[in-house]
Amino acid sequence: MLQNGYVIIEGNIGVGKSTFSGLLAEALRERGVKAQTLPEPDETNNPFLPLYYSDPERYALEMQMHLLHKRYAATQFAQWGAMAGQGWFILDRSFYGDLCFAAVQMRRGYFSRAQVESYHSAHRSMELHLGVPTAAIFLHADAEDCRARISKRMSEKEGRACESGIEIAYLEELQAEIDTLEAYMNGRTRVFSTPWPGCTNDALAAKAGDFATRLLD
């Protein structure tokens, strides 16, 4: 049984990565190994995120570079923690997933050519210091479902108010990039892909438990 490792969880905004990450960590602990989650930066610890949603052309690069450094640090922490025998680390979005968001910014014209080159140069330099994750799990849901979940969580709890203006078209573009990332990670690490439907907590916990068992094999 694998006692240590780090897993990246990827999927669209609103797909349910945070819920899944928590359930997976709990399932791993129930199987006798240490596990902790590393949440994705949000508007509470990313000063550029609400600015970006209000004026993407002005703040796209600053926001993306801020997130890149945050995700790099989290991925590095997880990697070294696993190597030091401290258990399993579960990243709710990763350094690798950052490329998906950057690609959407580029396609929408929010980065200049020079900014594109600057971003990719920074990403390549950082990647030299990282090993591939133990596994990558991709959660899938339709863009319409993700948008509905975004609205639902905004009505149920405070925070993430900046997500109120996310368009279906943006989510569809982002999903296309996530699909490209999934293909890229295949062959580099263990990749699991699954629909992540809106269903009961018991059903979601059972599915997370199945993934925990597969990770430890």
C-alpha positions in Angstrom: 0.0 0.0 0.0 1.3 3.4 -0.9 1.7 5.4 2.3 2.8 8.7 0.6 2.0 10.6 -2.5 0.5 13.7 -4.0 -2.6 14.0 -6.1 -3.8 16.8 -8.3 -7.6 17.3 -8.8 -8.5 19.1 -12.0 -11.9 20.1 -13.4 -13.9 23.1 -14.4 -14.9 25.9 -12.0 -17.9 24.7 -10.0 -17.4 21.1 -10.9 -16.9 20.2 -7.2 -13.2 19.8 -6.7 -13.2 21.1 -3.2 -15.9 18.7 -2.1 -14.2 15.8 -3.8 -10.8 16.7 -2.3 -12.2 16.7 1.2 -14.0 13.4 0.7 -10.9 11.8 -0.8 -8.7 13.0 2.1 -11.2 11.5 4.6 -11.4 8.2 2.7 -7.6 7.9 2.7 -7.5 8.6 6.4 -10.1 5.9 7.0 -7.8 3.5 5.2 -5.0 4.2 7.6 -2.8 6.8 5.9 -2.2 10.4 6.6 -3.9 12.9 4.2 -4.4 16.6 3.9 -5.9 18.9 1.3 -4.3 22.1 -0.2 -7.2 24.3 -1.3 -7.1 26.4 -4.5 -6.5 30.2 -3.9 -9.7 32.2 -4.0 -10.7 35.8 -3.6 -9.8 35.7 0.2 -6.1 35.2 -0.6 -5.8 36.4 -4.1 -6.2 40.2 -4.4 -6.2 40.1 -8.2 -9.1 37.7 -8.7 -12.0 40.2 -8.1 -10.0 42.8 -10.1 -9.6 40.4 -13.0 -13.3 39.7 -13.2 -14.1 43.4 -13.2 -11.4 44.2 -15.8 -9.8 41.1 -17.4 -7.7 42.9 -20.0 -6.1 45.1 -17.3 -5.5 42.4 -14.7 -5.2 39.1 -16.5 -1.4 38.8 -16.4 -1.0 40.0 -12.8 -3.7 37.6 -11.7 -2.3 34.7 -13.6 1.3 35.2 -12.4 0.0 35.5 -8.8 -1.8 32.2 -9.2 1.1 30.5 -10.9 3.4 31.3 -8.0 0.8 30.2 -5.4 0.1 26.9 -7.3 3.9 26.3 -7.7 4.5 26.7 -4.0 1.6 24.4 -3.1 2.7 21.7 -5.6 6.3 22.0 -4.3 5.1 21.7 -0.7 3.0 18.6 -1.6 5.9 17.0 -3.5 8.4 17.4 -0.8 5.9 16.4 1.9 5.2 13.1 0.2 8.9 12.5 -0.3 9.5 13.1 3.4 7.0 10.4 4.3 4.3 12.8 5.6 1.4 11.1 3.9 -0.9 12.0 1.0 -1.3 15.6 -0.2 -4.4 16.5 -2.4 -4.2 19.6 -4.4 -7.5 21.3 -5.4 -6.1 22.5 -8.8 -2.4 22.5 -9.5 0.6 24.2 -11.1 -0.2 22.1 -14.2 -3.8 23.2 -14.3 -2.7 26.8 -14.3 -1.8 26.4 -18.0 -5.5 25.9 -18.8 -6.5 29.3 -17.4 -3.5 31.0 -19.1 -4.5 29.5 -22.4 -8.0 30.9 -22.2 -6.5 34.4 -21.4 -4.3 34.1 -24.5 -7.2 33.0 -26.7 -9.3 35.9 -25.5 -6.6 38.4 -26.2 -6.0 39.4 -22.6 -2.3 38.7 -22.9 0.0 40.4 -25.4 2.6 38.3 -27.3 5.3 39.5 -24.9 3.2 38.6 -21.9 2.5 35.1 -23.4 6.2 34.5 -23.7 6.9 35.8 -20.2 4.3 33.5 -18.7 5.5 30.4 -20.5 9.1 31.2 -19.7 8.2 31.4 -16.0 6.1 28.2 -16.1 8.9 26.2 -17.9 11.5 27.4 -15.3 9.3 26.3 -12.4 8.5 23.0 -13.9 12.1 22.0 -13.9 11.9 21.8 -10.1 8.8 19.7 -9.9 8.2 16.0 -10.4 5.0 14.6 -11.8 2.2 13.9 -9.3 1.5 10.4 -8.1 -1.8 10.6 -9.8 -4.1 13.1 -11.5 -7.9 13.0 -11.1 -10.1 14.8 -13.6 -13.7 15.5 -12.7 -16.2 16.2 -15.5 -19.5 18.0 -15.7 -21.3 20.0 -18.4 -20.6 23.8 -18.4 -24.3 24.4 -17.7 -24.1 22.2 -14.6 -21.0 23.9 -13.4 -22.6 27.3 -13.8 -25.6 26.2 -11.8 -23.4 24.9 -9.0 -21.5 28.2 -9.0 -24.8 30.0 -8.5 -25.9 27.5 -5.8 -22.8 27.9 -3.7 -23.0 31.7 -4.0 -26.5 31.5 -2.5 -25.5 29.2 0.3 -22.4 30.8 1.6 -20.4 34.0 1.5 -17.3 34.4 -0.7 -16.5 33.9 -4.3 -18.8 36.8 -5.2 -16.4 37.5 -8.1 -17.6 34.4 -9.9 -21.1 35.8 -10.4 -20.2 37.0 -13.9 -18.7 33.8 -15.3 -20.2 33.0 -18.7 -21.1 29.6 -20.1 -18.7 30.4 -23.0 -15.8 30.9 -20.6 -16.5 27.6 -18.9 -16.7 25.8 -22.2 -13.3 27.3 -23.3 -11.8 26.3 -20.0 -13.1 22.7 -20.3 -11.5 22.3 -23.7 -8.1 23.3 -22.2 -8.7 20.9 -19.2 -9.3 18.1 -21.7 -6.0 19.0 -23.4 -4.3 18.8 -20.0 -5.8 15.4 -19.3 -4.4 14.1 -22.6 -1.0 15.6 -21.7 -0.9 14.0 -18.3 -1.7 10.6 -19.7 1.5 8.6 -20.0 3.2 10.8 -17.5 1.4 9.7 -14.4 -1.7 7.7 -13.3 -4.8 9.5 -14.7 -8.3 8.9 -13.5 -11.3 10.5 -15.2 -14.9 10.5 -14.0 -18.2 12.3 -14.3 -18.9 14.2 -11.1 -22.7 14.4 -10.9 -24.7 16.3 -8.5 -25.9 13.5 -6.2 -26.3 12.6 -2.6 -23.4 13.0 -0.1 -23.4 9.3 0.5 -22.9 8.6 -3.2 -20.2 11.1 -3.5 -18.4 9.7 -0.5 -18.6 6.2 -2.0 -17.1 7.4 -5.2 -14.2 9.1 -3.3 -13.7 5.9 -1.4 -13.3 4.0 -4.6 -10.6 6.4 -5.8 -8.8 6.2 -2.4 -8.6 2.4 -2.8 -7.3 2.7 -6.3 -4.7 5.3 -5.3 -3.3 3.0 -2.6 -3.0 -0.1 -4.8 
